[in-house]
Amino acid sequence: MSPTAAEVTVSAAAATTVATKCHMFKIEGYKRIKTMYANGRSIDSCGFEAAGRKWRIQFFPNGDRLVNAGFVSIILKLEDDATAAAGKDNKDILVEYRFSLVCHRDKPVRRTHDETYTATFNKARKAFGCGQFLSRDYLEKSEFLRDDCLAVRCDMAVLDNPVNVKEQAAQAHDLERLGVTCDCKDDMCKSYHLRGTTSSFREALVKLFLGCFHV
């Protein structure tokens, strides 16, 4: 027997953020910096704060490791802060972050070159990023480098852990996904009604998990 709308509750799981941050790292004199900073050496941004911790962007014009020579590497680094509250340095910090190269403002609006990652930072592992963000040859021929200047943007969200789970009332779209019907006779009711169809609750669940239901 299929349950009715009145018998259904929903458990909702949501990943929430503790803090968000956007930091821009402008690099001027790229050609000189490329000559000065060999493979494995980085030029770092100023420190910026997110979720009570200090971070930096590291830009490696000749790659962060030998295997990445010929590429630009960009790394997000968590820095120890002597003024941080006791115990913070030992906590895992789950971060979703995106590196982007920003177009110059006189260029037509277009999608930037970007990469998105998720990583867990802690005392033992403080730096994550992309060793082969893009090739140096591509960068030097692209519209991202103008007048020997480029800009790296870092958008980051520090994610809450654990995920928040709570019970809430079933919404109309929840009922429709599961094929759960309302048995009222009100033609103005916006809940899901069977309306003469013969699919069972079991069949509706199968459709849901096979991706056959329209969201």
N, C-alpha and C positions, 0 to 999 in steps of 0.2 A: 504494500500500500504506500502510495506517495505521500510524503508529508505536505501539509499545507503551509502557506506563508506565515501563519500565526505561530507555527511550531519551530521556526527556524531562527537561530542566532548565528552570528558571525564572529570568528576570532580574526582580528586584523593584526598583521605584523608589519611594522614600519621601521626603516632605518633612518634615524634622525641625525642631524649634525650638531656638534658642539660649537663649532666656529667656522666661518668662511673667510677667505682672504684672497685678494688679488694684488700681486706685486709686479711692477714693471722694471726690467733691468735694461737700461739703455747703454749701448756699447759704442763709443766713438773712437775713431782711429783704428778700425779693424785690421788694416794691413800691418801696422806696427805691432799690434797686440799678437797677431798671428806669428810674426817673426820672433817676438820676445818670449812667447809661451810655447815651448816645445811639447811634444807628446807627453801626456801625464801631468801637465801643469795647467792650472785653472786660474782664471780671474773671477773673483767672487763679488757678489752684490753686497750691499750693506745688509746688516741683520734686520729682520722684520718679525713681528710677533703674530702668532695665531694660537689660540687655545692656551694662552699663558706660557708658551714656549717660544724660543728664538730659532729662526730659520734663515738660511741663505740659499741663493741660487749660485751654482758653480757652472761656469762656461769654459769648456775646453776647446779652443779653436783648432787644435790638432789631435783631438781624441783623448779620452781619459786613460786608455791603455794601448799597448802596441798593436793589438788586434783591431783597434778602432782608428788607427792612423788613416788619414784621408777623410775622416768624418768629423763633424762637430758633435761633441757630447754635451749634454745638459743634465745636471744633477740637482736634486733637492736635498739639502743637508740639514739635519737637526743638530743644533748646537747646544752644548751644556751651558746652563746659566747658573752662575754661582748664587744668584738671588732667588732661584726657583724654590718653591715650597719643598720641604723634606719629603722624600718618597716619590716625587714626580719623575726623577730620572730613571726609575726602575719600572715605570708603567709602560705598557704597550700603547702606541698611538696609531690608530688606523686612519690613513689619509688617502683620499681620492684627489688626484692632482692632474692638471693639464698644462703642458708647455705649448706655447704658440709663438711663432714669429709674426710680428705685426707689420701690416702694410703701411707704407707712408701715406699721409693723409691726402695727398693730391692724386693718389691712385683710385680707380673705381673700386667700389665696395665689392669684396670677394671673400671667399672662405680663406682663412689663414692656414698656413702649414702648422698642424698641431698633432700632438699625441697625448693620450689619456692613460693614466695608470692608477692602480690601487696598491698600497704597500703598508706594511706594519713597521713603524719605526720604534726603536727602543735603545737602551744603553749600549747594546752589543752591535746593533745595526742602525747606523745613523744617516746613511746616504743611499738614496735610490734615484734612478732616472733612466736616461736613454743614452747608451754608448754610441749608437749610430742614428742620431736624430735626423740628420740629413748629410749628404756628401758636401765636402768643402767646395768642390767644383760647382755643384748645383747652387749653393748659397751665393757664390761670387758672381754667378750669371743671373741671379734672380732679382725680382723687384723688391725683395726684402732688404737688400743691401743698397743703400743710396748715399752718395757723398761720404763713403767710408763709414757709414753709421747703420746700425741695426738695433732692434728692440726685441727682447725676449719677455713674454708675459707668462706668469705663473698664476693659475687659478687653483685654489686648493680648498677642500672641505675636510675638516676633521670630523670623523664619523663617531657617533655614540656607540658604545659597546657595553652591554649586550643590546640586541634589537628590542624595541618596545613592543610588547604583545598585550592586547586588551580585547575585551568582548564589547561588541556594539550591535545595535539593531541591524537586521538585514535590510539592505537597500534593494530597490527594484532591479538594478542591474545584477546584484548577487543572485536574486531569485531566478532571473532569466537565464543566467549562465548555468545554473544547476537544474533547470527545468522544474523548479518548485513553483507550484501554482497557488494562486489565491482563489478561494471558492466562493467569494462574495458574488452577488448578482448585480452589482453596481456597474453600469456601462461606462461611468466616468472614472472608475478606478484605474490607476496607472500601473498597478502591480501586474506581474505576469499571470495570465490566465491560460488554461489548457485549450479552451475554445475548440473543442472537438477533435484535437489531435490525439494520437494513440501511443505516443512515445512514453516509455516508463521512466521512472526516476533513475534506474540503473543505466538505461540507454543514454540519458542526458549526461550522466557522469562520464560515461565512456566517451561521448562526443567532446566533453569539456577537456579531458586529458589528452585526446587525440588532436586537439586544436581545431575542431570542426565548428565550434560555436563562434559566432561573430562577437567581438568585444564591443 
